[in-house]
Amino acid sequence: MKDKKSLFEQVAAIIFGLSLVAGVGFLFFAACAHAFSGSAAPYRANTSMYISLGLAVPLLGFILFTIASYGLRGAA
């Protein structure tokens, strides 16, 4: 018998996948912004923000996916 995933787990898996894609997009945009802006101070701040978002968004998606997959099984 297959273990069917709940709707919440399926949505969490989709959000996790999208957050990975968004994180890669933020990191790519940060690399492009840094390459085209040079060492101008305002653009360095934006580059740091995009790098932070590129790392934080997939981490938040992973936390959501982990909670949906493992954290709520004992509570239900």
C-alpha positions as CSV (number, residue, x, y, z in Angstrom):
1,M,0.0,0.0,0.0
2,K,1.4,3.3,-1.0
3,D,1.8,6.1,1.5
4,K,-0.1,9.0,0.0
5,K,1.2,12.5,0.7
6,S,-1.2,15.0,2.1
7,L,-2.0,18.1,0.1
8,F,0.1,20.2,2.5
9,E,3.1,18.0,1.8
10,Q,2.6,18.3,-1.9
11,V,2.2,22.1,-1.8
12,A,5.3,22.2,0.4
13,A,7.3,20.2,-2.1
14,I,6.2,22.5,-4.9
15,I,7.1,25.6,-2.9
16,F,10.5,24.0,-2.1
17,G,11.2,23.4,-5.8
18,L,10.2,26.9,-6.7
19,S,12.3,28.3,-3.9
20,L,15.3,26.5,-5.3
21,V,14.7,28.0,-8.7
22,A,14.2,31.5,-7.2
23,G,17.4,31.1,-5.2
24,V,19.4,30.3,-8.3
25,G,17.8,33.2,-10.0
26,F,18.7,35.6,-7.3
27,L,22.3,34.4,-7.3
28,F,22.5,34.6,-11.1
29,F,21.1,38.2,-10.9
30,A,23.6,39.1,-8.2
31,A,26.4,37.8,-10.5
32,C,25.1,39.8,-13.4
33,A,24.6,42.9,-11.4
34,H,28.1,42.7,-10.0
35,A,29.6,42.0,-13.4
36,F,27.9,45.0,-15.1
37,S,28.0,47.5,-12.3
38,G,31.7,47.2,-11.3
39,S,32.6,48.6,-7.9
40,A,29.9,51.3,-7.5
41,A,28.8,51.5,-3.9
42,P,25.0,51.4,-4.3
43,Y,25.2,48.4,-6.6
44,R,27.4,46.5,-4.1
45,A,24.6,46.9,-1.5
46,N,22.1,45.5,-4.0
47,T,24.4,42.6,-4.9
48,S,24.7,41.7,-1.2
49,M,20.9,41.7,-0.9
50,Y,20.5,39.4,-3.9
51,I,23.2,37.0,-2.6
52,S,21.4,37.0,0.8
53,L,18.0,36.3,-0.9
54,G,19.6,33.6,-3.1
55,L,20.8,31.8,0.0
56,A,17.8,32.5,2.3
57,V,14.9,31.6,0.0
58,P,15.9,28.0,-0.6
59,L,16.7,27.6,3.1
60,L,13.2,28.7,4.0
61,G,11.7,26.4,1.4
62,F,13.7,23.5,2.8
63,I,12.5,24.3,6.4
64,L,8.9,24.4,5.2
65,F,9.3,21.1,3.3
66,T,11.0,19.4,6.3
67,I,8.2,20.6,8.7
68,A,5.5,19.5,6.2
69,S,7.1,16.1,5.7
70,Y,8.3,15.1,9.2
71,G,7.2,17.6,11.8
72,L,3.4,17.2,11.5
73,R,3.2,13.4,11.3
74,G,3.2,13.0,15.1
75,A,0.7,15.8,15.6
76,A,-1.9,14.4,13.2
